[in-house]
Amino acid sequence: MKFEMGGIYVEVRGLKGFSTLIGLGLTAAAVVQELKQPPEERDWHGRVLGVVPYDFRPPTPGRVRDEFWDPDSQRVLTPHAFGVGWGVNFGAIARKLDLVA
């Protein structure tokens, strides 16, 4: 699929290209959502369309750890510590497989 955006020609090839396009669209929607708010109300994290999580605050070691390793949580998919979408909580998977106590 080929299309033009503001003088830039974009060609999307296959599933990888399509998923990249979706990711860019969600990122743009999140930024627009934040910029529509008054500056004092912008917190740079939330959900696009009430579903897809985003967080553009500088990541902290605790948020990165909780995204990828939180065996105390039941959630396998966790919001990214930075960016749009979800990460995989390998700690929850390890707990479900009885690999950690």
C-alpha positions in Angstrom: 0.0 0.0 0.0 1.4 3.4 -0.9 0.1 6.8 0.2 1.2 10.4 0.6 1.3 12.4 3.8 2.1 16.1 3.7 4.5 15.7 0.8 6.0 12.5 2.2 5.4 9.3 0.3 5.0 6.2 2.5 4.9 2.6 1.3 3.6 0.0 3.8 4.8 -3.6 3.1 3.4 -6.6 4.9 2.4 -7.1 8.4 5.5 -5.4 9.9 4.9 -2.2 7.9 1.2 -2.2 8.9 2.0 -2.7 12.6 4.6 0.1 12.4 2.0 2.4 10.8 -0.5 1.5 13.6 2.2 2.2 16.2 3.1 5.6 14.7 -0.6 6.5 14.5 -1.2 5.6 18.2 1.9 7.6 19.2 0.7 10.6 17.3 -2.8 10.2 18.8 -1.3 10.1 22.3 0.8 13.2 21.8 -2.2 15.1 20.3 -4.4 13.9 23.3 -1.8 15.4 25.7 -1.4 18.6 23.7 -5.1 19.3 23.7 -5.0 19.6 27.5 -3.9 22.8 29.2 -0.1 22.7 30.0 -0.7 22.4 33.7 -2.9 19.3 33.2 -0.5 17.4 31.0 1.0 14.4 32.7 2.2 12.5 29.6 0.7 9.2 30.5 -2.7 7.6 30.0 -4.6 5.6 27.4 -5.3 6.3 23.8 -9.0 5.7 23.0 -9.3 4.6 26.6 -7.6 1.3 25.7 -3.9 1.5 24.6 -1.6 2.7 27.4 1.1 5.3 26.8 3.8 6.8 29.0 6.1 9.5 27.8 7.6 10.4 31.2 11.3 9.5 31.6 11.4 5.8 32.6 12.4 4.9 36.1 14.2 1.7 37.1 11.1 0.7 39.1 8.7 1.1 36.1 11.1 -0.8 33.8 11.4 -3.6 36.3 7.6 -3.8 36.8 7.1 -3.9 33.0 9.3 -6.9 32.5 9.7 -8.6 35.9 6.9 -8.5 38.5 6.2 -12.0 39.7 3.7 -10.6 42.3 1.4 -9.4 39.5 -1.0 -11.7 37.7 -0.8 -9.5 34.6 1.3 -10.9 31.7 0.9 -7.8 29.5 1.9 -4.6 31.3 2.0 -0.9 30.1 5.4 0.1 28.7 7.6 2.0 31.0 8.1 4.4 28.1 6.2 4.5 24.9 2.9 3.2 23.6 1.5 -0.2 24.1 2.3 -3.2 26.3 5.4 -5.2 27.4 5.6 -8.7 28.6 5.9 -9.4 32.4 8.2 -12.4 32.4 7.9 -12.6 36.2 4.2 -13.4 35.9 4.9 -16.0 33.3 7.6 -17.6 35.5 5.2 -17.6 38.4 2.5 -19.3 36.3 5.0 -22.0 35.3 6.1 -22.4 38.9 9.7 -21.3 38.1 9.8 -18.8 40.9 8.4 -18.9 44.4 
